[in-house]
Amino acid sequence: MNPQKLLYVMLSLMLLLPLLLAGCQKETASTEINVLCTPQEEWCQGMKQEFEKEFDITVNYVRMSSGEALARLQAEQDNPQFDIWWGGPIDSFVAGTEMGLFEAYDSPNYANLLDQAKYKDANNHWAGIYVGSLGFCTNTDWLAAHPGVEAPTSWADLLKPEFEDQVMVAHPSTSGTSYTALSTILQIMGDEKGWEYLEQYAGQVHQFTKSGSAPGKFVGQGEAAVGIVFSHDIVHEIDDNNLPLMLTFPSEGTGYEIGGMGIIKGAQHLDAAQQWFDWALTAETQSLGPKYHAYQAPTVKGVALSHPELLEVTLIDYDFQWAGTHKVEFVDKFTNEIFAADNLRLKD
C-alpha cells in the first residue's frame, strides 16, 4: 500500500474510532434513586417498596415536611442530593419552579391526568399526584366534657372564647398544610381582614407543630380540642388509629391541596427519576394510597375514590399560582410579625 493510501486509511480510522467505541459502550442505567418524600411515613415507605419491586431500583428516601423540603432543595441547589421530590402542596412546587429547582420533563403519562390545566405545570416542571381538602378535627371526649360547646363549622368559630389555647396547627414555615390554611384565609377574607384574623387565630393556638398531620394525633390524644389538618389525615386517625375525633368543614369554604412532584434540576439519577415520575402518574400507582392508609383523591383516570365525601364540601376557587408566588413573602410575614417559629413541636 502506498504511503498516501495508508495515511488516508489511518485518518479514516481515527475519525471512526470514537463512533465505534460509543456504539460498543452500553449506557448504564441507574440502580438507585434518592427521593425527597413529604406525605406520611407509611406511604413513603410503601412507595419505596412498590417501586423497588417493580423496577429493581433501590430507593433511598428522606421524609420532610414541605417547608423543610423546599428550604433543603434551595440550600443544595448547586449540589443536589435528591433526584425527585414526591408529595406536598403544589404552591411549594410553584415557588420551587420560580427558584429554578426543577427539571422540565414531558412525561408520556400526562395524558392520564383528569385535568391537564390544573394538575400540571404549563412548562412541565411539576405534576399533581393527589388532591385533599382542609378540615377541622375536634376531640369528642373534650366536647363531652364541655356541654354546650359544638365542633367548629366555620373559620370564625375558631376565634370563640371556648377555643382559647385549644387549637393546634402546624407552622406555615415548615408545613404545607398550615400554609394552605393561611392562604385560604387570605383568599377568603382579603389582605387586611385576613391578616387581622390570622393574628387572632395565632392567639388561640395551644402549640404550633412542625408536621402538618401532627395536630390530628395530638388532638386525638387529648392535648387540645381542635386541630386544623387535611381531611384525609383526619380520616386516617379516626379509621386506622381509632382516635376520638369528629371531622367538620368550614362553611365559608375550605382550601385544598394538589399534592405535587418534580424532578430536581441536576439529578444524579435522571433516568430513574423519570421512571418514578411516569410510574406515579398511573392508575395502578395512585390506587396504592389506601393500602398504606393514605386517603387522598387521585389526579389520574381510572382510580375509585376511597372517601368521595372529602371532596363533596364547599371548596374555594383556590389560586395555586398566587399562593406559590407569595409563599416566601407570606411565611416570612407570619413568622416575623405574628408568631416566630422558635419552639415548634417536632414530633409527627
N, C-alpha and C positions, 0 to 999 in steps of 0.2 A: 504494500500500500504506500502510495507516495505521501510525502510529508504534508502536503496541502489537504489531502483527504483525511489523513489521520487527525490533523488539527480540527477539521470540521466535525469529525465523529466525537472527539473529546469535548468540544464545546457543546455539542448537542446533548451529550450525556450529563454535563454539568448543569445544563438548563432543565433537563428532565428529572434529575435526581431528587430535588425537593418534592416534586409532584408524586414520584414513585414512593418515596418514604411516607408521604402524607396518606397515600392510598393504603399502605401497609399497616399504618398505625390505627388501631381501633380506638375510637373515642371512649374513654372510661366514664361510665355512668356513676352518679353519686350513690354511695351506700348508706348515707346518713343525712338527716335534716335537723336543723335547730329551729324549734318553734317557740314563739312567744305566745302564751295562751292566757286569755283573760276570763273565760267562763269558769264555773266551779270546778274544783279539783277533780271530782269524779268524772266529769265529762271530758276534761283534758286527758286524763289517764285512759279513758275509754277510746278516745280518738287515736291516741298513741298506739294502743293495742290493735285497733281495727286497721290502721294504715300499715303497721308493720306486717300484719298478717296478709294483707292484700298485695303489698309491693316489695316485701322483703327488704325494706329500708329501715334502718334504726332511727327512731325518733327520740331526740333529746329535747325536752321542753322545760320551760320555766313558767310558772304561773304568776301573773302580776295583775293588779287592778289597772284599769285603762289609763288613769293619770300617771301612775308609775311607769307603765309601759311606754307611753309617749315620751316621757322625760328620759327614759333609758335609751330609746332609739335616737333621740336628738343628741344625747351625750356621746353616743357611739357612731354618729353619722359618718365620720371619716374612717372608721374601722368597724363595720357592722359585725356583730356576733350572732345575729339571728338571720334566718332565711325568709321567714314568713311570720306575720302577726295574725293570729286567728282569734276572733271574738272581740267584743267590746263595742259600745255605741259608735256609729259612724261619724259623729261630729269629731271624734278623735282622729278618724282617718281623713276627714276633710282637712283638719288642722295639720295633720302629718303630711298630706299631699302638698299643702302650701309651703311646708318646710322642706320639701324635696326629699322625703324619706322613702317613697315607694316607687317601685319599678312598674312602668306601664306593661300590661300583659293582656293580649287579645285572646282570651280563653274560648275554645270552641263550645264550651258549655254555658256561655252567656245565654244561649238560645233557650235554656231550661228555665230562666227566671220568669216569675209571674208578672213582673213589672219592670221593663227594660229601663224606663226613665228613673224610677225611684230606687231600684235595687242595684244600681251600678254607677260608677263614676263615668261621666261622659268621655273621659280620656283614658279609661281602663286602669286607673290606679288602685281601685278597690271594688269589691263586690259585697253585696249583702248575703248573709248566710242564715239569719233568723230574725224574728220580729217578736217584741214583747212590750206589753203595756205596763205603765206605772200604777201602783195601787198602795193602799194603806193596810197594814195588818194590826189588829188590836187583840190584846190578850184577854180571852174570855173569862179567865179567873179574876182578872183585875176588874172587869166590868161587873161580875157577880158581887165583888166586894165593894162596889161603888154604885148602889142602886140609883137609878135616875140618870146615870151617865150613859150616853149612847156612843157607839163607834163613830168616828168622823166620816162624814159623807161629802165633805167639801174642803177646799183649801182653807176657807175661813174658819172651819171647825177646829183646825189645829191651833188656833190662837185663843181658844176658850180657856178660862182660868183653871178648869179641872185638868187640863193637859200641861200645865206649867211644870217643867222639869220632868215630863213624862214622855217626851218624843225622842226617838233615836233615828238617826240618819247618818249616812257616810258623809265625809267631807268632799266637796267638789274638786279639791286639788288632787285627790287620789282616786276618786270613784266616778265612773261614767254614769252610774245610776243617779248619784246625787247631782251631777251636772245636768242630767236630763230634767230632774225636778226643778233646779234653778232656772234653766232655760224655759221650761214650761210656764213657770210663774211669770217670767218676764214677757213671754209671748201672749199670755192671757191678760195680764194687768198693765202692760206697758212699762216703760223705763222708770218713771218717777214712782208710781204706786207700787211697782214690782219690787224695787229696791227697799222701799219703806216696809213692805210686807216681809221681805227676806230678813230685815233687821229684827223685826218682831218674832219671826219664825225661829231664828237662831236663839233668841232668848228663851224659847220653850224647850230647847234641846237639852236632854239629860247628858248625852255624850255623843260626840261625833266618832264614827268608826273609820277605819282605813278601807275596808271592803264594802261594796255596795250591798251584798247579800247578808252581811253580818247582823244588821239590825233585826232581821226576821228571827234569827236564832236567839238573840238576846231578849227580845220582847217575848218570845215564846217561853223563855226560861224565867220570865217574871222580873227582869231588870228594868223594864219601863213598860208603859201602857201601849204606846203606838209606835210603829215603825213605818218608814217610807221606803218601799222596796219594789222591785219589779214583780208583777203579779205571779209570774211563773215560779219565782223563788219562794213566794208565799205558799203557793200550792205544794211545792216540794216539802216545805216544813210541816204543812198540815197532813198531806197524804203519806209521806215517807217517814217523817220523824214524829208523827202524832203529837205535835205541839198544839196547845190550846189557843188557836188563833182564828180570827174572823177576817175575811177579806172584804174590803169595800173599795169603792172608786169615787173620786171627786166629781160631784155633779156638774161643776163648771167645765169639765173636760179634763182629760189627762194626756200627758205626753207619752210618747212611746219610743222605743229604740229599734233601729235596724242594726243588728249585730253585723260587723264587717270583717273583712280580711284583706290583707295586702302583702305583696311580695316586697321585701326590703331591697332598696337600691344597693347594689354591691354584694348581693347574697353570694355566699361561698358555694352553695349547692343549689344553683338556679334551676337546674333540671328537676330536682326533687321538689323544690318549692312550686314549680309549675304543675307537677303531678298532684301535689296536695291541693292546690287551687282548683284544678279541674275536678278532682275527686269530691271536694266539698260542695260543688255545685250540681251534684247528682241527687236524685230522689232517694237512692239507696242509702247514701251517707246521711242526708238530712232526716231520714226515718230512724236513725240510731239514737236521737236525743232521749226519748222516753226510756230506752234501755238503760241509760245512765242517769235517770231521774232529772232530765232537763226537758222542760215542757214548753219551750219557745215554739212559736209558729214557724213553718218553713218559708223559704223565699222561692222555692222551685216547684214546678208542676209535679203532680203525682204523689204527693205526701198527704195523708189524712191528718187533720188537726187533732192532737191529743186532748186539748182543752179549748174548744172553739169559743166558750163563754168569755175567755180572757181578752178577746178582741171584739166582743159584742157589747162594747161600752162606748161612752162618748169620748172619742179621740179628737184632740185638737188637730188643726192643719199644721203639724209640727214642721218648722222650717229648718231642715238639717244643715243646709249650706250656711244660713245665717248663724246658727248655733256653733258650727265648726269654725267659721271665720272669726267669731268673737270669743272663742273659748279661753284663750290665754288672758285676754283683757278682763273677762267676767270673773274668772277664777282668781286672778290677782286682786280684783276689787273686793270680792267676798273675803279673801284671806287677809288683806291689808286693812280693810275698813270695817269688817263685821266680825269675823272670827278667825284668828290665826290658827294654823294647823300645827301647833306645837306638841300637843298631847293627845294624839289620836289613839283610839282603842285598836290595837294591832290584830287581835285575834279574829280569825274568819269564822 
